[in-house]
Amino acid sequence: MTDHVQTETVGGVLTVRINRPDKRNAITQDMYQALGDALVGAEADESVRVVVFTGSGGAFTAGNELADIAERDVLEPSGPTARFIRALIDTSKVLVAEVDGAAIGIGTTMLLHCDLVYATARSKFGMPFVNLGVVPEAASSVLLPRIAGPGRAARLLLFGDVFSAAEAAEAGIVTEVVADAETLRAKVADRVEALLARPAGALAAVRQLLHPRALVAELHTAAALEGEVFTAASKTPEAQAAIARLTKR
């Protein structure tokens, strides 16, 4: 597993840390492989009840490594990104996100799969796919309207603007906003401890009821379609030009 994704399992909790702080935790294909391995491994481990995603260096993740989008089919169905997204959709574990700082691109769309999301007030969110000449992924075309409402989802996806933690909470993407990183760590630790104190069978059953088979099937269909459209769009001249401009900054 790449050093840029660190995992630790203690007391029924798998913590997955995105650890590439010099690049604001931008996710490479090797990192997606490691993230997928972590989730698939957790699913096979009956002792794991909760998975916590977090970042490092004052960022959650700035999203996909832009150079990868320009140079390869990052959402190819057999590739690591698509595998990670499928693992997010399929997992039966309670997913918790601890967000401090930038949560951009998949840094926001993966949160739509999490059951509980806690963020610092300074955190920033955004899904700037259209600004790159591509489209959203991770079944966000289904989940975001369901969570935030169709009108807000359209605005966030069509404009791709960065938005605050307060707006993310208002949209239902974030469960609770706290003051700072220290408070965030304490809050997540407290909430995870509270989850583990609940009867395991009932907790798992509620999680399953919140993610019924029909929804899971719909999310897989959406993610596959998004992947096809994303791949085609990423090869257009406008997408290549937009990505080139940003990677030169």
C-alpha positions as CSV (number, residue, x, y, z in Angstrom):
1,M,0.0,0.0,0.0
2,T,1.4,3.4,-1.0
3,D,2.7,5.6,1.8
4,H,0.3,8.3,0.5
5,V,-2.6,6.2,2.0
6,Q,-2.1,5.2,5.6
7,T,-4.4,2.7,7.3
8,E,-4.8,1.7,10.9
9,T,-7.4,-0.7,12.5
10,V,-8.0,-0.4,16.2
11,G,-11.0,-1.6,18.2
12,G,-13.4,-2.1,15.3
13,V,-12.4,1.1,13.5
14,L,-10.4,1.3,10.3
15,T,-8.9,4.8,9.8
16,V,-7.9,5.7,6.3
17,R,-5.7,8.7,6.0
18,I,-5.0,10.4,2.7
19,N,-1.4,11.5,3.2
20,R,0.1,13.6,0.4
21,P,0.2,17.0,2.0
22,D,2.6,18.6,-0.3
23,K,0.0,18.2,-3.1
24,R,-3.0,18.9,-0.8
25,N,-3.6,15.2,-0.8
26,A,-4.4,15.0,-4.5
27,I,-5.2,11.4,-5.4
28,T,-3.1,9.4,-7.9
29,Q,-4.0,6.1,-9.4
30,D,-1.8,4.3,-7.0
31,M,-3.6,6.0,-4.1
32,Y,-7.0,5.0,-5.5
33,Q,-5.7,1.4,-5.6
34,A,-4.8,1.7,-2.0
35,L,-8.1,3.3,-1.0
36,G,-10.0,0.6,-2.8
37,D,-7.9,-2.1,-1.1
38,A,-8.6,-0.5,2.3
39,L,-12.4,-0.6,1.7
40,V,-12.4,-4.1,0.2
41,G,-10.3,-5.3,3.1
42,A,-12.6,-3.7,5.6
43,E,-15.6,-5.3,4.0
44,A,-14.0,-8.8,4.4
45,D,-13.1,-8.1,8.1
46,E,-16.1,-8.8,10.4
47,S,-14.3,-7.0,13.2
48,V,-14.4,-3.7,11.4
49,R,-17.6,-1.8,12.1
50,V,-16.7,1.8,11.2
51,V,-14.4,3.3,8.5
52,V,-13.1,6.8,9.1
53,F,-11.7,8.8,6.2
54,T,-9.4,11.7,7.0
55,G,-6.7,13.8,5.4
56,S,-3.4,15.3,6.5
57,G,-1.6,18.7,6.5
58,G,-4.7,20.8,6.7
59,A,-6.5,19.3,3.7
60,F,-8.9,16.4,3.1
61,T,-8.1,16.0,-0.6
62,A,-7.8,18.4,-3.5
63,G,-9.3,15.7,-5.7
64,N,-7.9,13.7,-8.6
65,E,-4.4,14.3,-9.8
66,L,-5.0,16.5,-12.8
67,A,-2.1,15.1,-14.8
68,D,-3.7,11.7,-14.6
69,I,-7.0,13.0,-16.1
70,A,-5.0,14.4,-19.1
71,E,-2.9,11.4,-19.7
72,R,-5.1,8.3,-19.0
73,D,-8.6,7.0,-18.7
74,V,-8.9,7.5,-15.0
75,L,-12.5,6.1,-14.8
76,E,-11.8,3.1,-17.0
77,P,-14.2,0.4,-15.5
78,S,-11.4,-2.0,-14.5
79,G,-9.2,0.8,-13.1
80,P,-8.5,1.7,-9.5
81,T,-10.7,4.8,-9.4
82,A,-13.8,3.0,-10.6
83,R,-13.0,0.1,-8.2
84,F,-12.8,2.5,-5.3
85,I,-16.2,4.1,-6.2
86,R,-17.8,0.6,-6.5
87,A,-16.4,-0.2,-3.0
88,L,-17.9,3.0,-1.6
89,I,-21.3,2.0,-3.1
90,D,-21.1,-1.6,-1.9
91,T,-19.7,-1.3,1.6
92,S,-21.8,-2.3,4.6
93,K,-19.6,-0.5,7.1
94,V,-20.6,2.8,8.6
95,L,-18.6,5.5,6.8
96,V,-17.4,8.6,8.7
97,A,-15.5,11.5,7.2
98,E,-13.2,13.9,9.2
99,V,-12.8,16.9,6.9
100,D,-10.3,19.7,7.6
101,G,-9.4,22.0,4.7
102,A,-9.9,21.4,1.0
103,A,-12.4,18.7,-0.1
104,I,-12.5,19.2,-3.8
105,G,-13.8,17.0,-6.7
106,I,-13.9,13.4,-5.3
107,G,-13.1,15.0,-2.0
108,T,-16.7,16.2,-2.0
109,T,-18.4,13.4,-4.1
110,M,-17.1,10.6,-1.9
111,L,-18.7,12.4,1.1
112,L,-22.1,11.8,-0.4
113,H,-21.5,8.1,0.3
114,C,-20.6,8.7,4.0
115,D,-23.1,8.3,6.7
116,L,-21.6,11.0,8.9
117,V,-19.4,13.9,7.8
118,Y,-17.8,16.3,10.3
119,A,-15.8,19.3,9.1
120,T,-14.0,22.4,10.4
121,A,-15.4,25.8,9.7
122,R,-12.4,26.6,7.4
123,S,-13.1,23.6,5.1
124,K,-13.9,24.3,1.5
125,F,-15.9,22.1,-0.8
126,G,-16.4,22.0,-4.6
127,M,-17.1,19.9,-7.6
128,P,-15.4,21.8,-10.4
129,F,-15.8,19.1,-13.0
130,V,-17.5,21.3,-15.6
131,N,-14.7,23.8,-15.2
132,L,-12.3,21.0,-16.4
133,G,-14.5,20.1,-19.3
134,V,-15.6,16.8,-17.7
135,V,-18.6,15.6,-15.6
136,P,-19.1,14.5,-12.0
137,E,-18.3,11.0,-10.9
138,A,-19.0,8.6,-7.9
139,A,-22.7,8.5,-8.7
140,S,-23.0,12.1,-7.6
141,S,-25.6,12.8,-10.4
142,V,-28.0,10.6,-8.3
143,L,-26.8,11.2,-4.8
144,L,-26.4,15.0,-4.8
145,P,-30.0,15.8,-5.9
146,R,-31.2,13.2,-3.4
147,I,-29.3,14.8,-0.5
148,A,-29.2,18.5,-1.4
149,G,-32.3,18.8,-3.6
150,P,-32.4,19.1,-7.4
151,G,-32.1,22.9,-7.6
152,R,-29.0,23.2,-5.3
153,A,-27.5,20.1,-7.0
154,A,-27.8,21.8,-10.4
155,R,-26.2,25.0,-9.2
156,L,-23.3,23.2,-7.5
157,L,-22.6,21.0,-10.5
158,L,-23.2,23.4,-13.3
159,F,-21.1,26.2,-11.9
160,G,-18.6,24.1,-10.0
161,D,-18.0,26.9,-7.5
162,V,-16.2,26.4,-4.2
163,F,-18.5,26.6,-1.2
164,S,-18.2,26.8,2.5
165,A,-18.6,24.3,5.3
166,A,-21.7,26.1,6.4
167,E,-23.3,25.7,3.0
168,A,-22.2,22.1,2.8
169,A,-24.0,21.5,6.1
170,E,-27.1,23.4,4.8
171,A,-27.1,21.2,1.7
172,G,-26.9,18.0,3.8
173,I,-23.4,17.1,2.7
174,V,-21.9,17.8,6.1
175,T,-23.4,16.5,9.4
176,E,-21.8,19.1,11.7
177,V,-19.3,21.9,11.5
178,V,-16.9,22.5,14.3
179,A,-14.4,25.3,15.1
180,D,-11.0,23.8,14.4
181,A,-8.9,20.7,13.8
182,E,-8.5,19.9,17.4
183,T,-12.2,20.1,18.0
184,L,-12.8,18.0,14.9
185,R,-10.6,15.2,16.1
186,A,-12.4,15.1,19.5
187,K,-15.8,15.2,17.9
188,V,-15.1,12.4,15.5
189,A,-13.5,10.3,18.3
190,D,-16.6,10.9,20.4
191,R,-19.1,10.0,17.7
192,V,-17.2,6.9,16.7
193,E,-17.1,5.8,20.3
194,A,-20.8,6.4,20.5
195,L,-21.4,4.2,17.4
196,L,-19.4,1.4,18.8
197,A,-21.4,1.5,22.0
198,R,-24.6,0.6,20.0
199,P,-25.6,-3.0,19.4
200,A,-23.6,-4.2,16.4
201,G,-26.4,-6.1,14.8
202,A,-28.9,-3.2,15.0
203,L,-26.3,-0.7,13.8
204,A,-25.5,-2.8,10.7
205,A,-29.2,-3.4,10.0
206,V,-29.9,0.3,10.1
207,R,-27.0,1.0,7.8
208,Q,-28.4,-1.6,5.4
209,L,-31.9,-0.1,5.5
210,L,-30.4,3.3,4.6
211,H,-28.7,1.8,1.6
212,P,-31.4,-0.6,0.1
213,R,-30.5,-2.8,-2.9
214,A,-32.5,-0.7,-5.3
215,L,-30.5,2.4,-4.4
216,V,-27.2,0.5,-4.6
217,A,-28.1,-0.8,-8.1
218,E,-29.1,2.7,-9.2
219,L,-25.8,4.1,-7.9
220,H,-23.8,1.5,-9.8
221,T,-25.7,2.3,-13.0
222,A,-25.1,6.0,-12.5
223,A,-21.4,5.6,-11.7
224,A,-20.8,3.5,-14.8
225,L,-22.6,6.0,-17.1
226,E,-20.7,8.9,-15.5
227,G,-17.5,7.0,-16.1
228,E,-18.3,6.6,-19.8
229,V,-19.2,10.3,-20.2
230,F,-16.2,11.5,-18.2
231,T,-13.8,9.4,-20.3
232,A,-15.2,10.8,-23.6
233,A,-15.3,14.4,-22.3
234,S,-11.7,14.2,-20.9
235,K,-10.4,13.6,-24.4
236,T,-12.0,16.7,-26.0
237,P,-9.8,19.7,-26.8
238,E,-11.6,21.9,-24.4
239,A,-11.0,19.5,-21.5
240,Q,-7.4,19.0,-22.4
241,A,-6.9,22.8,-22.6
242,A,-8.6,23.4,-19.3
243,I,-6.5,20.8,-17.5
244,A,-3.3,22.1,-19.1
245,R,-4.0,25.6,-17.8
246,L,-4.6,24.4,-14.3
247,T,-1.6,22.0,-14.2
248,K,0.7,24.9,-15.2
249,R,-0.4,27.0,-12.3
